[in-house]
Amino acid sequence: MKKSKKKVEQSLTPKERQLVEQLRKSPGLMERVQSIVDLAENAEGPLKTADEIEEALVEEIRRLGNETMHHWATKAQERVSDELKAEHPKVLSFKKKR
């Protein structure tokens, strides 16, 4: 029998709740962390060698690093922009089109 969502959320510590909320705000980071946990569990599919798991883990760590840096840079840019607007309200801002 599965635990209800409410019971699971109630059983989380405050630190676990904070982590879940932070990951919800950063789906890319959540995806990378989930991939790493999946590698650790290795419960599905064919049994892999330690070398195969290590290679996959190194690649996931690289992806996690890239995603983390992208997330950090986006937040830093927003923060600098907000501070600049607060100090100089008449300054125009231009956003890069994607």
C-alpha positions as CSV (number, residue, x, y, z in Angstrom):
1,M,0.0,0.0,0.0
2,K,1.4,3.4,-1.0
3,K,1.6,6.2,1.5
4,S,-0.5,9.2,0.7
5,K,1.2,12.3,-0.4
6,K,0.2,14.2,2.7
7,K,1.6,11.5,5.0
8,V,4.9,11.5,3.0
9,E,5.1,15.3,3.2
10,Q,4.4,15.2,7.0
11,S,7.2,12.6,7.5
12,L,9.8,14.9,5.8
13,T,12.1,16.8,8.0
14,P,12.2,20.6,7.5
15,K,15.6,20.2,5.7
16,E,14.1,17.6,3.4
17,R,11.1,19.8,2.7
18,Q,13.4,22.7,1.9
19,L,15.4,20.6,-0.5
20,V,12.3,19.3,-2.3
21,E,11.0,22.9,-2.7
22,Q,14.4,24.1,-4.0
23,L,14.5,21.2,-6.5
24,R,10.9,21.9,-7.6
25,K,12.0,25.5,-8.5
26,S,14.9,24.0,-10.6
27,P,13.6,21.1,-12.7
28,G,17.0,20.8,-14.4
29,L,18.7,20.2,-11.1
30,M,16.0,17.8,-10.0
31,E,16.4,15.8,-13.2
32,R,20.2,15.5,-12.7
33,V,19.9,14.5,-9.0
34,Q,17.2,11.9,-9.9
35,S,19.6,10.5,-12.6
36,I,22.3,10.1,-10.0
37,V,20.0,8.5,-7.5
38,D,18.8,6.1,-10.2
39,L,22.4,5.1,-11.0
40,A,23.0,4.5,-7.3
41,E,19.9,2.3,-7.1
42,N,20.6,0.4,-10.4
43,A,17.5,-1.7,-9.7
44,E,16.2,-1.8,-13.3
45,G,17.6,-3.2,-16.5
46,P,20.7,-5.3,-17.0
47,L,23.4,-5.4,-14.2
48,K,26.2,-3.0,-15.0
49,T,29.8,-3.2,-14.1
50,A,31.5,-0.8,-11.7
51,D,33.3,0.8,-14.6
52,E,30.0,1.4,-16.5
53,I,28.4,2.9,-13.4
54,E,31.5,5.1,-12.8
55,E,31.5,6.4,-16.4
56,A,27.7,7.1,-16.2
57,L,28.1,8.8,-12.8
58,V,31.0,11.0,-14.1
59,E,28.9,12.1,-17.0
60,E,25.9,12.9,-14.7
61,I,28.1,14.9,-12.3
62,R,29.4,16.9,-15.3
63,R,25.8,17.6,-16.4
64,L,24.9,18.5,-12.8
65,G,27.8,20.9,-12.7
66,N,26.7,22.5,-15.9
67,E,23.1,22.8,-14.8
68,T,24.2,24.2,-11.5
69,M,26.4,26.9,-13.1
70,H,23.6,27.8,-15.5
71,H,21.1,28.1,-12.6
72,W,23.6,30.2,-10.6
73,A,24.4,32.5,-13.5
74,T,20.7,33.1,-14.2
75,K,20.0,34.0,-10.5
76,A,23.2,36.2,-10.3
77,Q,22.1,38.1,-13.4
78,E,18.6,38.6,-12.0
79,R,20.1,39.8,-8.7
80,V,22.5,42.3,-10.4
81,S,19.7,43.6,-12.6
82,D,17.4,44.1,-9.6
83,E,20.1,45.9,-7.6
84,L,21.0,48.1,-10.6
85,K,17.3,49.0,-11.1
86,A,17.0,49.8,-7.4
87,E,20.0,52.1,-7.5
88,H,19.3,53.7,-10.9
89,P,15.5,53.4,-11.6
90,K,15.9,55.3,-14.9
91,V,18.3,52.8,-16.4
92,L,16.7,50.8,-19.2
93,S,17.3,47.0,-19.3
94,F,17.4,44.9,-22.4
95,K,16.9,41.1,-22.2
96,K,18.6,38.8,-24.6
97,K,16.2,37.0,-26.9
98,R,16.5,33.3,-27.0
